[in-house]
Amino acid sequence: MEMAGLFKYLYELLVSSGLPQLWVDIIALICAGFIMFGFLAVVALFLVWWERKVSAHIQQRFGPMRTGWHGWLQTIADAIKLLQKEDIIPSTADRSVFFWAPVIAFVAAFLAYVCIPFGKGLIVSDLNIGILYIVAITTFTVISLLMAGWGSNNKYALLGGMRSAAQIVSYEVPMMISILTIVLFTESLSMMDIVQSQAKIYQWYIFRLPFGPIAFIIYLIAGTAETNRTPFDLPEAEQELVAGFNIEYSGMKFAMFFLAEFVNMFTVSAIGATLFLGGWQGPFLPSWIWFMGKTLFLVFILMWFRWTYPRLRVDQLMEFSWKFLLPVSFANLILAGLMKYSKWFNW
């Protein structure tokens, strides 16, 4: 386990306590999990506030201003309100499926951070199949949305869940191919290896012409669809589905879906920064500042998309994936393979 800062301090403290190695590992992982949970909770609260401010400024208004300085307490007030609301379960709902759907959504979003490198050595576990693990674990989001739609016993929720499953599965294919384009050059699935292969700015994969920018654009578009955000937010199309798969949820269960959406947006941006923007690599500043800066820059782009583009029709959404993104991503992967294994040039 590679650790830095607080993780390293806790681990060394436990080792010096004389506990058996098994208990040291278990307690260290639990502590790391709680620290990561607290960090992601703060990040999600910040992103909710930030999106409100970004959307407001794009629409030439102020956004939250009354609760705290520039409204920074507004999201905390909303969280307290949701915690106090009654947890209502429809009488005709499948209670077990209805209950576990938001739990699976949030846990899947949380588990992806096991192998995301936040800085030099600042990673919970550097798995040798890191990017494959992240893609696999985040796929559980599809199951949770289907469970929410089915368990609610509501036709609008079911339509929202089915739309979301179709959309995520469709856009996962070009996303995976764009990720494979990077794996082809790094020859490793480890997130740390991918970062270390981009030691210099000119080695960042977004700058490796011509396949790098194409793979990055495909990843960004597919990532926007994966997180169900405009212009790909058909699963939550208010004018058609009255909020979609989460319409029957209230209180903390609704908050868990909401929290998972913003955590997933941060996850997509963190993976994008790692794969294409050099991850934590950068001069002068601490590595974790570079990582957070690049990640929040991509988060801002996703927010910019949401408040700029109109929503697509569902047939346009599916056709764009299967008839445009998929062929382009395959062609880009083939081009990258030719560049890698030919003598065109050597990176």
FILUM-846877 format. One record per residue (C-alpha): x, y, z; residue in one letter. Coordinates in nm, 2 decimals. Each point is the difference from the previous one (the first is absolute). Layout:
% residues N
{X: X&Y: Y&Z: Z&r: a}
...
% end
This chain:
% residues 347
{X: 0.00&Y: 0.00&Z: 0.00&r: m}
{X: 0.15&Y: 0.33&Z: -0.10&r: e}
{X: -0.10&Y: 0.29&Z: 0.24&r: m}
{X: 0.11&Y: 0.35&Z: 0.06&r: a}
{X: -0.06&Y: 0.27&Z: 0.26&r: g}
{X: -0.27&Y: -0.10&Z: 0.24&r: l}
{X: -0.03&Y: -0.36&Z: -0.14&r: f}
{X: 0.37&Y: -0.06&Z: 0.06&r: k}
{X: -0.01&Y: 0.15&Z: 0.35&r: y}
{X: -0.30&Y: -0.22&Z: 0.10&r: l}
{X: 0.17&Y: -0.31&Z: -0.14&r: y}
{X: 0.33&Y: 0.06&Z: 0.17&r: e}
{X: -0.19&Y: 0.07&Z: 0.33&r: l}
{X: -0.18&Y: -0.33&Z: -0.02&r: l}
{X: 0.31&Y: -0.19&Z: -0.09&r: v}
{X: 0.18&Y: 0.15&Z: 0.30&r: s}
{X: -0.29&Y: -0.10&Z: 0.23&r: s}
{X: 0.10&Y: -0.37&Z: -0.02&r: g}
{X: -0.33&Y: -0.12&Z: -0.15&r: l}
{X: 0.00&Y: -0.30&Z: -0.23&r: p}
{X: 0.06&Y: 0.09&Z: -0.36&r: q}
{X: -0.35&Y: -0.12&Z: -0.10&r: l}
{X: -0.16&Y: 0.24&Z: 0.24&r: w}
{X: 0.23&Y: 0.28&Z: -0.10&r: v}
{X: -0.11&Y: -0.04&Z: -0.37&r: d}
{X: -0.37&Y: -0.02&Z: 0.09&r: i}
{X: 0.01&Y: 0.30&Z: 0.23&r: i}
{X: 0.21&Y: 0.20&Z: -0.25&r: a}
{X: -0.25&Y: -0.08&Z: -0.28&r: l}
{X: -0.30&Y: 0.10&Z: 0.22&r: i}
{X: 0.17&Y: 0.33&Z: 0.10&r: c}
{X: 0.08&Y: 0.06&Z: -0.37&r: a}
{X: -0.36&Y: -0.07&Z: -0.09&r: g}
{X: -0.13&Y: 0.25&Z: 0.26&r: f}
{X: 0.24&Y: 0.26&Z: -0.11&r: i}
{X: -0.09&Y: -0.05&Z: -0.37&r: m}
{X: -0.37&Y: 0.01&Z: 0.09&r: f}
{X: 0.04&Y: 0.33&Z: 0.18&r: g}
{X: 0.20&Y: 0.14&Z: -0.29&r: f}
{X: -0.26&Y: -0.10&Z: -0.26&r: l}
{X: -0.29&Y: 0.13&Z: 0.21&r: a}
{X: 0.17&Y: 0.34&Z: 0.02&r: v}
{X: 0.08&Y: -0.01&Z: -0.37&r: v}
{X: -0.37&Y: -0.09&Z: -0.09&r: a}
{X: -0.13&Y: 0.29&Z: 0.22&r: l}
{X: 0.25&Y: 0.24&Z: -0.16&r: f}
{X: -0.09&Y: -0.12&Z: -0.35&r: l}
{X: -0.38&Y: 0.06&Z: 0.07&r: v}
{X: 0.08&Y: 0.35&Z: 0.11&r: w}
{X: 0.24&Y: 0.06&Z: -0.29&r: w}
{X: -0.24&Y: -0.12&Z: -0.26&r: e}
{X: -0.27&Y: 0.24&Z: 0.13&r: r}
{X: 0.25&Y: 0.28&Z: -0.03&r: k}
{X: 0.12&Y: -0.10&Z: -0.34&r: v}
{X: -0.35&Y: -0.03&Z: -0.14&r: s}
{X: -0.10&Y: 0.33&Z: 0.15&r: a}
{X: 0.30&Y: 0.19&Z: -0.15&r: h}
{X: -0.06&Y: -0.17&Z: -0.34&r: i}
{X: -0.36&Y: 0.13&Z: 0.02&r: q}
{X: 0.11&Y: 0.34&Z: 0.13&r: q}
{X: -0.12&Y: -0.02&Z: 0.36&r: r}
{X: 0.16&Y: -0.05&Z: 0.34&r: f}
{X: -0.12&Y: -0.34&Z: 0.12&r: g}
{X: 0.00&Y: -0.08&Z: 0.38&r: p}
{X: 0.10&Y: 0.31&Z: 0.19&r: m}
{X: -0.20&Y: 0.02&Z: 0.33&r: r}
{X: 0.12&Y: -0.31&Z: 0.20&r: t}
{X: 0.37&Y: 0.06&Z: 0.08&r: g}
{X: 0.25&Y: 0.19&Z: -0.20&r: w}
{X: -0.10&Y: -0.02&Z: -0.37&r: h}
{X: -0.25&Y: -0.27&Z: 0.11&r: g}
{X: 0.26&Y: -0.26&Z: 0.11&r: w}
{X: -0.22&Y: -0.12&Z: 0.28&r: l}
{X: -0.30&Y: -0.06&Z: -0.24&r: q}
{X: 0.10&Y: -0.36&Z: -0.08&r: t}
{X: 0.06&Y: -0.08&Z: 0.36&r: i}
{X: -0.35&Y: 0.13&Z: 0.08&r: a}
{X: -0.14&Y: -0.21&Z: -0.28&r: d}
{X: 0.17&Y: -0.31&Z: 0.14&r: a}
{X: -0.14&Y: 0.06&Z: 0.34&r: i}
{X: -0.35&Y: 0.05&Z: -0.15&r: k}
{X: 0.03&Y: -0.33&Z: -0.19&r: l}
{X: 0.11&Y: -0.18&Z: 0.32&r: l}
{X: -0.31&Y: 0.12&Z: 0.18&r: q}
{X: -0.24&Y: -0.10&Z: -0.27&r: k}
{X: -0.22&Y: -0.30&Z: 0.04&r: e}
{X: 0.11&Y: -0.32&Z: -0.18&r: d}
{X: -0.30&Y: -0.10&Z: -0.19&r: i}
{X: -0.03&Y: -0.34&Z: -0.17&r: i}
{X: -0.29&Y: -0.05&Z: -0.25&r: p}
{X: -0.25&Y: -0.27&Z: 0.12&r: s}
{X: 0.03&Y: -0.19&Z: -0.33&r: t}
{X: 0.38&Y: 0.02&Z: -0.02&r: a}
{X: 0.24&Y: -0.30&Z: 0.02&r: d}
{X: 0.14&Y: 0.11&Z: 0.34&r: r}
{X: 0.33&Y: -0.18&Z: -0.01&r: s}
{X: 0.08&Y: 0.10&Z: -0.36&r: v}
{X: -0.12&Y: 0.36&Z: 0.08&r: f}
{X: 0.22&Y: 0.02&Z: 0.31&r: f}
{X: 0.33&Y: -0.14&Z: -0.15&r: w}
{X: -0.01&Y: 0.20&Z: -0.33&r: a}
{X: 0.14&Y: 0.33&Z: 0.14&r: p}
{X: 0.24&Y: -0.19&Z: 0.23&r: v}
{X: 0.16&Y: -0.18&Z: -0.30&r: i}
{X: 0.01&Y: 0.32&Z: -0.20&r: a}
{X: 0.20&Y: 0.18&Z: 0.27&r: f}
{X: 0.22&Y: -0.29&Z: 0.09&r: v}
{X: 0.10&Y: -0.06&Z: -0.36&r: a}
{X: 0.09&Y: 0.37&Z: -0.04&r: a}
{X: 0.20&Y: -0.02&Z: 0.32&r: f}
{X: 0.20&Y: -0.32&Z: -0.07&r: l}
{X: 0.14&Y: 0.14&Z: -0.32&r: a}
{X: 0.24&Y: 0.22&Z: 0.21&r: y}
{X: 0.20&Y: -0.30&Z: 0.12&r: v}
{X: 0.25&Y: 0.03&Z: -0.28&r: c}
{X: -0.03&Y: 0.37&Z: -0.12&r: i}
{X: 0.34&Y: 0.17&Z: 0.07&r: p}
{X: -0.06&Y: 0.34&Z: 0.16&r: f}
{X: 0.37&Y: 0.08&Z: 0.01&r: g}
{X: 0.35&Y: -0.15&Z: 0.00&r: k}
{X: -0.05&Y: -0.32&Z: 0.21&r: g}
{X: -0.34&Y: 0.13&Z: 0.12&r: l}
{X: -0.21&Y: -0.30&Z: -0.10&r: i}
{X: -0.18&Y: -0.25&Z: 0.22&r: v}
{X: 0.11&Y: -0.31&Z: -0.21&r: s}
{X: 0.19&Y: 0.00&Z: -0.33&r: d}
{X: -0.17&Y: -0.29&Z: -0.17&r: l}
{X: 0.17&Y: -0.14&Z: -0.30&r: n}
{X: -0.35&Y: 0.00&Z: -0.17&r: i}
{X: -0.09&Y: 0.34&Z: 0.13&r: g}
{X: -0.19&Y: 0.15&Z: -0.29&r: i}
{X: -0.18&Y: -0.33&Z: -0.07&r: l}
{X: -0.11&Y: -0.02&Z: 0.36&r: y}
{X: -0.14&Y: 0.36&Z: -0.01&r: i}
{X: -0.19&Y: -0.07&Z: -0.32&r: v}
{X: -0.14&Y: -0.32&Z: 0.14&r: a}
{X: -0.10&Y: 0.14&Z: 0.34&r: i}
{X: -0.17&Y: 0.31&Z: -0.14&r: t}
{X: -0.21&Y: -0.23&Z: -0.23&r: t}
{X: -0.20&Y: -0.09&Z: 0.31&r: f}
{X: -0.17&Y: 0.34&Z: -0.04&r: t}
{X: -0.20&Y: -0.15&Z: -0.28&r: v}
{X: -0.13&Y: -0.27&Z: 0.23&r: i}
{X: -0.10&Y: 0.25&Z: 0.27&r: s}
{X: -0.19&Y: 0.22&Z: -0.24&r: l}
{X: -0.19&Y: -0.31&Z: -0.14&r: l}
{X: -0.07&Y: -0.10&Z: 0.36&r: m}
{X: -0.14&Y: 0.35&Z: 0.08&r: a}
{X: -0.22&Y: 0.00&Z: -0.31&r: g}
{X: -0.13&Y: -0.36&Z: 0.05&r: w}
{X: -0.03&Y: 0.01&Z: 0.38&r: g}
{X: -0.20&Y: 0.33&Z: 0.00&r: s}
{X: -0.29&Y: -0.17&Z: -0.19&r: n}
{X: -0.05&Y: 0.32&Z: -0.19&r: n}
{X: -0.01&Y: 0.02&Z: -0.38&r: k}
{X: 0.19&Y: 0.33&Z: -0.02&r: y}
{X: 0.27&Y: -0.14&Z: 0.23&r: a}
{X: 0.02&Y: -0.32&Z: -0.20&r: l}
{X: 0.04&Y: 0.20&Z: -0.33&r: l}
{X: 0.27&Y: 0.21&Z: 0.16&r: g}
{X: 0.19&Y: -0.31&Z: 0.12&r: g}
{X: -0.03&Y: -0.17&Z: -0.34&r: m}
{X: 0.11&Y: 0.31&Z: -0.18&r: r}
{X: 0.30&Y: 0.04&Z: 0.23&r: s}
{X: 0.11&Y: -0.36&Z: -0.04&r: a}
{X: -0.02&Y: 0.02&Z: -0.38&r: a}
{X: 0.19&Y: 0.33&Z: 0.00&r: q}
{X: 0.28&Y: -0.10&Z: 0.24&r: i}
{X: 0.06&Y: -0.33&Z: -0.18&r: v}
{X: 0.00&Y: 0.17&Z: -0.34&r: s}
{X: 0.25&Y: 0.27&Z: 0.10&r: y}
{X: 0.22&Y: -0.23&Z: 0.21&r: e}
{X: 0.12&Y: -0.17&Z: -0.33&r: v}
{X: 0.16&Y: 0.31&Z: -0.16&r: p}
{X: 0.13&Y: 0.11&Z: 0.34&r: m}
{X: 0.17&Y: -0.33&Z: 0.05&r: m}
{X: 0.16&Y: 0.01&Z: -0.34&r: i}
{X: 0.13&Y: 0.35&Z: 0.07&r: s}
{X: 0.15&Y: -0.13&Z: 0.32&r: i}
{X: 0.15&Y: -0.30&Z: -0.19&r: l}
{X: 0.17&Y: 0.25&Z: -0.22&r: t}
{X: 0.20&Y: 0.13&Z: 0.30&r: i}
{X: 0.06&Y: -0.35&Z: 0.14&r: v}
{X: 0.14&Y: -0.10&Z: -0.34&r: l}
{X: 0.29&Y: 0.25&Z: 0.05&r: f}
{X: 0.06&Y: -0.04&Z: 0.37&r: t}
{X: -0.02&Y: -0.38&Z: -0.03&r: e}
{X: -0.14&Y: -0.01&Z: 0.35&r: s}
{X: -0.34&Y: 0.02&Z: 0.18&r: l}
{X: 0.15&Y: 0.16&Z: 0.31&r: s}
{X: -0.11&Y: 0.35&Z: 0.06&r: m}
{X: 0.34&Y: 0.09&Z: 0.15&r: m}
{X: 0.18&Y: -0.14&Z: -0.31&r: d}
{X: -0.23&Y: 0.21&Z: -0.22&r: i}
{X: 0.09&Y: 0.31&Z: 0.19&r: v}
{X: 0.38&Y: -0.07&Z: 0.00&r: q}
{X: -0.01&Y: -0.05&Z: -0.38&r: s}
{X: -0.09&Y: 0.37&Z: -0.02&r: q}
{X: 0.29&Y: 0.15&Z: 0.19&r: a}
{X: 0.05&Y: 0.30&Z: -0.23&r: k}
{X: -0.28&Y: 0.23&Z: -0.12&r: i}
{X: 0.06&Y: -0.09&Z: -0.36&r: y}
{X: -0.05&Y: -0.36&Z: 0.09&r: q}
{X: -0.35&Y: 0.05&Z: 0.12&r: w}
{X: -0.22&Y: -0.21&Z: -0.22&r: y}
{X: -0.23&Y: 0.29&Z: -0.09&r: i}
{X: 0.29&Y: 0.15&Z: -0.18&r: f}
{X: 0.10&Y: -0.31&Z: -0.19&r: r}
{X: -0.13&Y: 0.07&Z: -0.35&r: l}
{X: -0.22&Y: -0.11&Z: -0.16&r: p}
{X: -0.15&Y: -0.28&Z: 0.21&r: f}
{X: 0.03&Y: 0.17&Z: 0.34&r: g}
{X: -0.24&Y: 0.30&Z: -0.04&r: p}
{X: -0.25&Y: -0.23&Z: -0.19&r: i}
{X: 0.00&Y: -0.25&Z: 0.29&r: a}
{X: -0.03&Y: 0.28&Z: 0.25&r: f}
{X: -0.31&Y: 0.15&Z: -0.17&r: i}
{X: -0.16&Y: -0.34&Z: -0.03&r: i}
{X: 0.07&Y: -0.07&Z: 0.36&r: y}
{X: -0.15&Y: 0.34&Z: 0.11&r: l}
{X: -0.31&Y: -0.05&Z: -0.21&r: i}
{X: -0.05&Y: -0.36&Z: 0.13&r: a}
{X: 0.07&Y: 0.11&Z: 0.35&r: g}
{X: -0.27&Y: 0.27&Z: -0.02&r: t}
{X: -0.25&Y: -0.27&Z: -0.11&r: a}
{X: 0.12&Y: -0.24&Z: 0.27&r: e}
{X: -0.08&Y: 0.25&Z: 0.27&r: t}
{X: -0.35&Y: 0.07&Z: -0.15&r: n}
{X: 0.07&Y: 0.37&Z: -0.05&r: r}
{X: -0.12&Y: 0.24&Z: -0.26&r: t}
{X: -0.01&Y: -0.04&Z: -0.30&r: p}
{X: -0.03&Y: -0.37&Z: 0.09&r: f}
{X: -0.24&Y: 0.02&Z: 0.30&r: d}
{X: -0.29&Y: -0.19&Z: -0.15&r: l}
{X: -0.03&Y: -0.23&Z: 0.31&r: p}
{X: -0.10&Y: 0.31&Z: 0.19&r: e}
{X: -0.20&Y: 0.19&Z: -0.27&r: a}
{X: -0.23&Y: 0.20&Z: 0.22&r: e}
{X: -0.25&Y: 0.09&Z: -0.27&r: q}
{X: -0.04&Y: -0.37&Z: -0.09&r: e}
{X: 0.07&Y: -0.21&Z: 0.31&r: l}
{X: -0.06&Y: 0.23&Z: 0.29&r: v}
{X: 0.36&Y: -0.05&Z: 0.12&r: a}
{X: 0.04&Y: -0.36&Z: -0.12&r: g}
{X: 0.13&Y: -0.29&Z: 0.20&r: f}
{X: 0.02&Y: 0.18&Z: 0.33&r: n}
{X: -0.35&Y: 0.15&Z: 0.00&r: i}
{X: -0.13&Y: -0.22&Z: 0.29&r: e}
{X: 0.30&Y: 0.07&Z: 0.23&r: y}
{X: 0.01&Y: 0.25&Z: 0.28&r: s}
{X: 0.22&Y: 0.11&Z: 0.28&r: g}
{X: 0.34&Y: -0.16&Z: 0.04&r: m}
{X: -0.05&Y: -0.26&Z: -0.28&r: k}
{X: -0.06&Y: 0.28&Z: -0.25&r: f}
{X: 0.31&Y: 0.17&Z: 0.14&r: a}
{X: 0.21&Y: -0.31&Z: -0.06&r: m}
{X: -0.10&Y: -0.01&Z: -0.37&r: f}
{X: 0.08&Y: 0.38&Z: -0.02&r: f}
{X: 0.33&Y: -0.05&Z: 0.18&r: l}
{X: 0.10&Y: -0.29&Z: -0.22&r: a}
{X: -0.07&Y: 0.21&Z: -0.31&r: e}
{X: 0.25&Y: 0.27&Z: 0.10&r: f}
{X: 0.25&Y: -0.26&Z: 0.13&r: v}
{X: -0.02&Y: -0.17&Z: -0.34&r: n}
{X: 0.06&Y: 0.33&Z: -0.17&r: m}
{X: 0.31&Y: 0.05&Z: 0.21&r: f}
{X: 0.11&Y: -0.36&Z: -0.08&r: t}
{X: -0.04&Y: 0.04&Z: -0.38&r: v}
{X: 0.21&Y: 0.32&Z: 0.03&r: s}
{X: 0.26&Y: -0.16&Z: 0.22&r: a}
{X: 0.04&Y: -0.29&Z: -0.24&r: i}
{X: 0.02&Y: 0.25&Z: -0.30&r: g}
{X: 0.27&Y: 0.20&Z: 0.18&r: a}
{X: 0.20&Y: -0.32&Z: 0.07&r: t}
{X: -0.03&Y: -0.14&Z: -0.35&r: l}
{X: 0.05&Y: 0.31&Z: -0.21&r: f}
{X: 0.13&Y: 0.29&Z: 0.21&r: l}
{X: 0.29&Y: -0.16&Z: 0.18&r: g}
{X: -0.18&Y: -0.06&Z: 0.33&r: g}
{X: 0.19&Y: 0.14&Z: 0.29&r: w}
{X: 0.30&Y: 0.09&Z: -0.22&r: q}
{X: 0.10&Y: 0.37&Z: 0.00&r: g}
{X: 0.28&Y: 0.24&Z: 0.10&r: p}
{X: 0.05&Y: 0.20&Z: 0.32&r: f}
{X: -0.34&Y: -0.07&Z: 0.17&r: l}
{X: -0.07&Y: -0.31&Z: 0.22&r: p}
{X: -0.13&Y: -0.29&Z: -0.21&r: s}
{X: -0.34&Y: -0.01&Z: 0.16&r: w}
{X: -0.07&Y: 0.36&Z: -0.10&r: i}
{X: 0.08&Y: -0.08&Z: -0.36&r: w}
{X: -0.24&Y: -0.29&Z: 0.01&r: f}
{X: -0.28&Y: 0.19&Z: 0.16&r: m}
{X: 0.05&Y: 0.30&Z: -0.23&r: g}
{X: -0.02&Y: -0.22&Z: -0.32&r: k}
{X: -0.29&Y: -0.20&Z: 0.14&r: t}
{X: -0.20&Y: 0.31&Z: 0.09&r: l}
{X: 0.07&Y: 0.15&Z: -0.34&r: f}
{X: -0.16&Y: -0.30&Z: -0.17&r: l}
{X: -0.29&Y: 0.02&Z: 0.25&r: v}
{X: -0.05&Y: 0.36&Z: -0.11&r: f}
{X: -0.01&Y: -0.11&Z: -0.36&r: i}
{X: -0.28&Y: -0.25&Z: 0.08&r: l}
{X: -0.19&Y: 0.27&Z: 0.18&r: m}
{X: 0.05&Y: 0.23&Z: -0.29&r: w}
{X: -0.15&Y: -0.26&Z: -0.23&r: f}
{X: -0.30&Y: -0.04&Z: 0.22&r: r}
{X: -0.09&Y: 0.37&Z: 0.00&r: w}
{X: 0.08&Y: 0.06&Z: -0.37&r: t}
{X: -0.14&Y: -0.28&Z: -0.22&r: y}
{X: -0.36&Y: -0.11&Z: -0.04&r: p}
{X: -0.12&Y: -0.35&Z: 0.08&r: r}
{X: 0.01&Y: -0.26&Z: -0.28&r: l}
{X: -0.29&Y: -0.22&Z: -0.10&r: r}
{X: 0.04&Y: -0.36&Z: 0.11&r: v}
{X: 0.04&Y: -0.13&Z: -0.36&r: d}
{X: 0.27&Y: 0.27&Z: -0.07&r: q}
{X: 0.18&Y: -0.10&Z: 0.31&r: l}
{X: 0.02&Y: -0.37&Z: -0.09&r: m}
{X: 0.08&Y: 0.07&Z: -0.37&r: e}
{X: 0.28&Y: 0.23&Z: 0.10&r: f}
{X: 0.17&Y: -0.27&Z: 0.20&r: s}
{X: -0.04&Y: -0.30&Z: -0.23&r: w}
{X: 0.03&Y: 0.18&Z: -0.34&r: k}
{X: 0.26&Y: 0.26&Z: 0.07&r: f}
{X: 0.19&Y: -0.03&Z: 0.33&r: l}
{X: 0.06&Y: -0.38&Z: -0.03&r: l}
{X: 0.14&Y: 0.00&Z: -0.36&r: p}
{X: 0.22&Y: 0.31&Z: 0.08&r: v}
{X: 0.13&Y: -0.16&Z: 0.32&r: s}
{X: 0.08&Y: -0.33&Z: -0.18&r: f}
{X: 0.18&Y: 0.19&Z: -0.28&r: a}
{X: 0.19&Y: 0.20&Z: 0.25&r: n}
{X: 0.11&Y: -0.32&Z: 0.18&r: l}
{X: 0.12&Y: -0.15&Z: -0.32&r: i}
{X: 0.19&Y: 0.32&Z: -0.08&r: l}
{X: 0.16&Y: 0.00&Z: 0.34&r: a}
{X: 0.10&Y: -0.36&Z: -0.05&r: g}
{X: 0.16&Y: 0.07&Z: -0.33&r: l}
{X: 0.19&Y: 0.30&Z: 0.15&r: m}
{X: 0.12&Y: -0.22&Z: 0.30&r: k}
{X: 0.12&Y: -0.30&Z: -0.20&r: y}
{X: 0.13&Y: 0.17&Z: -0.31&r: s}
{X: 0.30&Y: 0.23&Z: -0.06&r: k}
{X: -0.20&Y: 0.32&Z: -0.06&r: w}
{X: 0.15&Y: 0.14&Z: 0.31&r: f}
{X: 0.11&Y: -0.11&Z: 0.34&r: n}
{X: -0.13&Y: 0.16&Z: 0.32&r: w}
% end
